[in-house]
């Protein structure tokens, strides 16, 4: 069993990790298949973000939108999102950090 306090895990600036097309994005790598992602106000994830496996996300704080292919849906705390093999992007549209947990199935 692995147990940790997420906020105590070091945060990395996504751009410094080589993730292109991001703004105001920080990553906390919790395990091989899970991460804590923080988007500053007006921050966003890469638009070309796509996985062949399922990606599941739970919004913890903040508000924003998730863009899936050609549609856009508002997101808020306690929303659960599951994406499979679709291009998607998350954008912070609020005035506070948009924080979400992201889980992927490893093949």
C-alpha positions as CSV (number, residue, x, y, z in Angstrom):
1,X,0.0,0.0,0.0
2,X,1.2,3.5,-0.8
3,X,0.0,6.4,1.3
4,X,1.1,10.0,0.9
5,X,-0.1,13.6,1.5
6,X,-0.5,14.9,-2.1
7,X,0.4,18.5,-1.2
8,X,3.7,17.3,0.2
9,X,4.7,15.8,-3.2
10,X,7.0,18.2,-5.1
11,X,5.2,20.1,-7.9
12,X,6.9,20.5,-11.3
13,X,6.2,23.2,-13.9
14,X,4.9,21.3,-16.9
15,X,6.7,23.5,-19.4
16,X,10.0,22.8,-17.7
17,X,9.3,19.0,-18.0
18,X,9.0,19.5,-21.8
19,X,5.2,19.5,-22.1
20,X,4.5,21.9,-24.9
21,X,1.3,23.9,-25.3
22,X,0.7,24.4,-21.6
23,X,0.2,27.6,-19.5
24,X,0.3,27.8,-15.8
25,X,0.3,24.0,-15.3
26,X,2.0,22.2,-12.5
27,X,2.3,18.4,-12.0
28,X,2.7,16.4,-8.8
29,X,3.6,12.8,-9.9
30,X,1.9,10.6,-7.3
31,X,2.6,7.2,-9.0
32,X,3.2,5.7,-12.4
33,X,-0.4,6.0,-13.3
34,X,-1.7,8.9,-11.2
35,X,-1.0,12.6,-10.9
36,X,-2.2,15.8,-9.2
37,X,-2.5,18.6,-11.7
38,X,-2.9,22.3,-10.9
39,X,-3.9,25.0,-13.4
40,X,-3.5,28.6,-12.5
41,X,-6.2,31.0,-13.6
42,X,-6.2,31.1,-17.4
43,X,-3.9,28.0,-17.3
44,X,-4.4,25.0,-19.6
45,X,-3.2,21.6,-20.5
46,X,-1.9,20.6,-24.0
47,X,-4.6,20.5,-26.7
48,X,-3.1,17.5,-28.4
49,X,-3.4,15.5,-25.2
50,X,-4.6,11.9,-26.1
51,X,-4.1,8.5,-24.6
52,X,-5.0,5.1,-26.0
53,X,-6.0,4.0,-22.5
54,X,-8.7,5.4,-20.4
55,X,-8.0,8.6,-18.4
56,X,-10.1,9.4,-15.4
57,X,-10.1,12.7,-13.6
58,X,-11.7,14.1,-10.4
59,X,-12.0,17.8,-10.0
60,X,-11.0,18.9,-6.5
61,X,-11.1,22.7,-6.6
62,X,-11.8,25.5,-9.1
63,X,-13.9,25.8,-12.2
64,X,-13.1,25.4,-15.9
65,X,-13.9,23.6,-19.1
66,X,-12.9,20.4,-20.7
67,X,-12.7,20.5,-24.5
68,X,-13.3,17.1,-26.1
69,X,-12.8,16.9,-29.8
70,X,-15.3,19.6,-31.0
71,X,-17.4,20.0,-27.8
72,X,-16.8,21.9,-24.5
73,X,-18.2,21.1,-21.1
74,X,-18.0,23.1,-17.9
75,X,-16.3,21.4,-14.9
76,X,-16.4,22.1,-11.2
77,X,-15.4,20.4,-7.9
78,X,-16.6,16.8,-7.4
79,X,-17.0,16.2,-11.2
80,X,-15.8,12.9,-12.4
81,X,-14.5,12.8,-16.0
82,X,-13.6,9.7,-18.1
83,X,-11.9,10.1,-21.5
84,X,-10.9,7.3,-23.8
85,X,-8.8,7.8,-26.9
86,X,-10.1,11.4,-27.5
87,X,-8.1,14.6,-27.9
88,X,-8.9,16.8,-24.9
89,X,-7.8,19.9,-23.1
90,X,-8.6,21.3,-19.6
91,X,-8.8,25.1,-19.2
92,X,-9.1,27.1,-16.0
93,X,-11.8,29.7,-16.4
94,X,-12.1,30.7,-12.8
95,X,-10.1,33.0,-10.4
96,X,-8.6,30.2,-8.3
97,X,-6.5,27.2,-9.1
98,X,-8.2,24.4,-10.9
99,X,-6.9,21.2,-9.2
100,X,-7.8,17.7,-10.3
101,X,-6.5,14.2,-9.8
102,X,-5.8,12.2,-13.0
103,X,-5.6,8.4,-13.2
104,X,-4.7,6.3,-16.2
105,X,-4.7,2.6,-16.8
106,X,-1.2,1.3,-17.6
107,X,-1.0,-1.3,-20.3
